[in-house]
Amino acid sequence: MKTQIKPETLADYINLKYPITLYPEADGGYTVMLADLPGCLSQGDTLEEAVANIQEAKVAWIETAWECGDEIPLPQT
């Protein structure tokens, strides 16, 4: 089992690699989420746009949690 070192700074958390889950939508486009960050999801018309949007959402999620003093979960995989 791999042991993770707890990040110390906001930048450390932002640089963590969280697994992305992609859901193709029936009418086109994608919904994307980071399961390790509850409520962190986004959408995009193309795969590239969806991935870029979830990265922006990840940064916003982590920055908000950091500023509020909330726990930031580490990636599970």
C-alpha positions in Angstrom: 0.0 0.0 0.0 1.4 3.4 -1.0 1.5 6.0 1.7 0.7 9.6 0.7 2.3 12.5 2.3 -0.2 15.2 3.3 0.1 18.3 1.2 1.2 21.4 3.1 0.3 24.3 0.8 -2.6 25.3 -1.4 -0.4 24.8 -4.5 0.4 21.2 -3.3 -3.3 20.4 -3.2 -3.9 22.0 -6.6 -1.1 19.9 -8.1 -2.6 16.6 -6.9 -3.8 14.4 -9.7 -7.4 13.4 -9.1 -9.1 10.7 -11.3 -11.6 12.1 -13.7 -14.9 10.4 -14.6 -16.4 11.2 -18.0 -20.1 10.7 -18.9 -21.0 11.1 -22.6 -24.4 12.9 -22.8 -27.1 11.5 -25.2 -27.5 14.9 -26.9 -23.8 15.5 -27.2 -21.1 16.8 -25.0 -19.8 15.4 -21.7 -20.4 15.7 -18.0 -17.2 15.2 -15.9 -16.6 14.8 -12.2 -14.0 14.3 -9.6 -15.5 11.7 -7.3 -12.9 12.4 -4.6 -14.1 16.1 -4.4 -17.8 15.9 -3.5 -19.8 18.1 -5.8 -16.9 18.9 -8.2 -18.3 18.5 -11.6 -18.5 20.3 -14.9 -19.5 19.9 -18.6 -18.1 20.5 -22.0 -19.1 20.2 -25.6 -16.0 18.3 -26.5 -13.7 15.9 -24.6 -11.0 18.5 -24.5 -13.3 21.3 -23.3 -14.8 19.0 -20.6 -11.3 18.1 -19.3 -10.2 21.8 -19.3 -13.4 22.8 -17.5 -13.1 20.1 -14.7 -9.5 21.3 -14.1 -10.8 24.8 -13.6 -13.6 23.4 -11.3 -11.0 21.5 -9.3 -8.9 24.6 -8.7 -12.0 26.5 -7.6 -13.2 23.7 -5.3 -9.8 23.3 -3.6 -9.3 27.1 -3.2 -12.7 27.5 -1.6 -12.2 24.5 0.7 -8.7 25.9 1.6 -10.1 29.4 2.4 -12.9 28.0 4.5 -10.6 25.6 6.4 -12.4 22.6 5.2 -10.8 19.2 4.8 -9.5 18.5 1.2 -9.6 14.8 0.4 -6.6 13.2 -1.1 -7.0 11.3 -4.4 -8.0 7.7 -3.8 -6.2 6.2 -6.8 
